[in-house]
Amino acid sequence: MPAHFAHIVGTCSASEPESQQHLLGKRWLQEWLSGRAEVAELEVYYPEIQQRADVVVTSRQPPLVLEFQCSPISVGDLARRTAGYHQLRLNVIWIMGRRYFGSHFGPKQYKFMADDLALWFLDSSRGILSHHQWQKQGWQTTHFTKAASRFRTRRFFDQAQQEQRQLESRLYYRDHTLLALQAVAYKQGHHLAGVPWEVHWAQTHLPGLPQPEWLMRAHWLLYFDNQPMTAAADLAFWNQYLALNAPLRHQAPVLEAVSHRWQQVLVAGGYLSGDGQWQRSLSWFPDGVHKRQAWAQARFQAN
């Protein structure tokens, strides 16, 4: 299990109703903030926007709103409530309760991420507030209690073989997203499972992408197959991935970083020139079997 979730496995149990968890969490946050020389008020109502904030740190200017989210919330409601606070020039941090704990981060968690690329969780029963901050080298996790704090970094590694297994598994189980892309690949004489290994190299590992980074790269290769790659066409391609499931952050800069890194990979491999012109084509494998065999052979020769 990933280290950043090792302490928060499970979901809300019948012995700890969500309303009780919510109440305990708000009180814990108020006491924790008091121990850090901050002043916080609970259940502050703002009539201008008809919203009641869970916790407001009034010692900050402007005041900081903390929303402790234990129950389900739609993307639309999340965006609306956040916009309401911003209308009053209030900053807001969303802190997730036990319903959102799990062994990895996914869309359910990433919708709470803002432009600072951070996620917050509170285990109110154990008194542990966890802050997960994305950094280029990995996730830096800080666990706060009322008495102390500790942090660790979980570094990113390229997982090409694992991603290849996921690709073949999703094709086998007829994942609709991959089947649609496989149909495009088939028309161009390719098998999606044989996508070049380069799509797996040197990824940004940016969080909350609408699709896995390697999959968007595979789509990009098919999109620009045997046609010139212009800046306008490249922008149009990435803009189709601007998703509606990330209401608290600007996705365009994130996708721009993904695009830039991918072009760096292609330039370094001699496939693209510095001005974005094709120099040579990437080699697709006939299928996943041949792709994995090529990997094994390359590893054998390297040793």
Residue pairs with C-beta under 8 A, 6 or more apart in sequence:
1 9
1 103
2 103
2 104
2 154
3 141
3 152
3 154
4 130
4 132
4 139
4 141
4 152
4 154
5 101
5 102
5 103
5 104
7 123
7 126
7 128
7 130
7 143
8 98
8 101
8 121
8 123
8 128
8 130
9 101
9 103
10 98
10 101
11 98
11 99
11 101
12 18
12 21
12 70
12 97
12 98
12 99
16 98
16 125
18 70
18 71
18 97
18 99
21 70
21 97
21 98
21 124
21 125
22 54
22 68
22 70
22 71
22 97
24 124
24 125
25 68
25 70
25 95
25 97
25 122
25 124
26 42
26 43
26 54
26 55
26 68
27 42
28 122
28 124
28 127
28 129
28 146
29 40
29 54
29 55
29 66
29 68
29 95
29 122
29 129
30 40
30 41
30 42
30 55
31 146
32 129
32 144
32 146
33 39
33 40
33 55
33 57
34 40
35 146
37 59
38 57
38 59
38 60
39 57
39 58
39 59
40 55
40 56
40 57
40 58
40 59
40 66
41 55
41 56
41 58
42 54
42 55
43 52
43 53
43 54
44 52
44 53
44 56
45 51
45 52
45 53
46 52
46 53
46 84
46 85
46 88
48 87
48 88
49 84
49 85
49 87
49 88
51 81
51 84
51 85
53 65
53 66
53 67
53 85
53 92
54 65
54 66
54 67
54 68
55 65
55 66
55 67
55 68
56 63
56 64
56 65
56 66
57 63
57 64
57 65
57 66
60 91
62 89
62 90
62 91
63 90
64 90
64 91
64 92
64 93
65 85
65 90
65 91
65 92
65 93
66 92
66 93
66 95
67 81
67 92
67 93
67 94
67 95
68 95
68 97
68 122
69 94
69 95
69 96
69 97
69 100
69 112
70 97
70 98
70 99
71 99
72 99
75 111
75 244
75 245
75 247
76 247
78 94
78 111
78 112
78 247
78 248
79 247
79 248
82 92
82 94
82 247
82 248
85 91
85 92
86 92
93 120
94 112
94 120
94 248
95 120
95 121
95 122
95 129
96 109
96 112
96 119
96 120
96 121
96 122
97 121
97 122
97 124
98 123
98 125
100 108
100 109
100 112
100 121
101 121
101 123
102 108
102 109
105 119
105 132
105 207
107 208
107 245
109 119
110 119
110 207
110 208
110 245
110 246
111 245
111 246
111 247
111 248
112 119
112 120
112 248
113 119
113 207
113 208
113 246
113 248
113 249
114 248
114 249
115 248
115 249
115 250
116 133
117 133
117 134
117 206
117 207
117 249
118 131
118 132
118 133
118 134
119 131
119 132
120 129
120 130
120 131
120 132
121 129
121 130
121 132
122 128
122 129
122 130
123 129
123 130
127 145
127 146
128 143
128 144
128 145
129 143
129 144
129 145
130 141
130 142
130 143
130 144
131 141
131 142
131 144
132 139
132 140
132 141
133 139
133 140
133 141
133 142
134 206
134 207
135 153
137 153
137 155
137 156
138 153
138 154
138 155
138 156
138 205
139 153
139 154
140 151
140 152
140 153
141 151
141 152
141 153
141 154
142 149
142 150
142 151
143 149
143 150
143 151
156 205
158 200
158 201
158 202
158 203
159 200
160 197
160 200
160 201
160 295
161 292
161 295
163 200
163 212
163 214
164 193
164 200
164 288
164 291
164 292
164 295
166 212
167 178
167 192
167 193
167 195
167 214
167 215
167 288
168 193
168 288
170 177
170 178
171 178
171 179
171 182
171 192
171 193
177 211
177 215
178 192
178 215
181 192
181 215
181 218
181 219
181 222
182 191
182 192
184 222
185 191
185 192
185 195
185 222
188 222
188 225
188 226
190 222
190 284
191 284
191 285
191 286
191 287
191 288
192 218
193 285
193 287
193 288
193 291
194 284
194 285
194 286
194 287
194 288
194 290
194 291
195 218
195 221
195 284
195 285
195 291
196 221
196 282
196 283
196 284
196 285
197 291
197 294
197 295
198 217
198 265
198 266
198 269
198 271
198 282
199 214
199 217
199 218
199 221
200 214
201 265
202 261
202 264
202 265
203 213
203 214
203 261
204 213
204 257
204 258
204 261
205 213
206 213
206 254
206 257
206 258
208 246
208 249
208 254
209 216
209 241
209 254
209 258
210 216
210 241
210 243
210 245
210 251
211 219
211 241
213 258
216 241
216 258
217 262
219 237
220 237
220 262
221 282
223 237
224 233
224 237
228 277
228 278
229 272
229 276
229 277
229 278
230 276
231 276
234 259
234 276
238 255
238 256
238 258
238 259
239 252
239 255
241 251
241 255
242 251
242 252
242 255
243 251
263 272
263 276
266 272
267 273
267 274
269 282
270 279
270 280
271 278
271 279
271 280
271 281
271 282
272 278
272 279
273 279
285 291
285 294
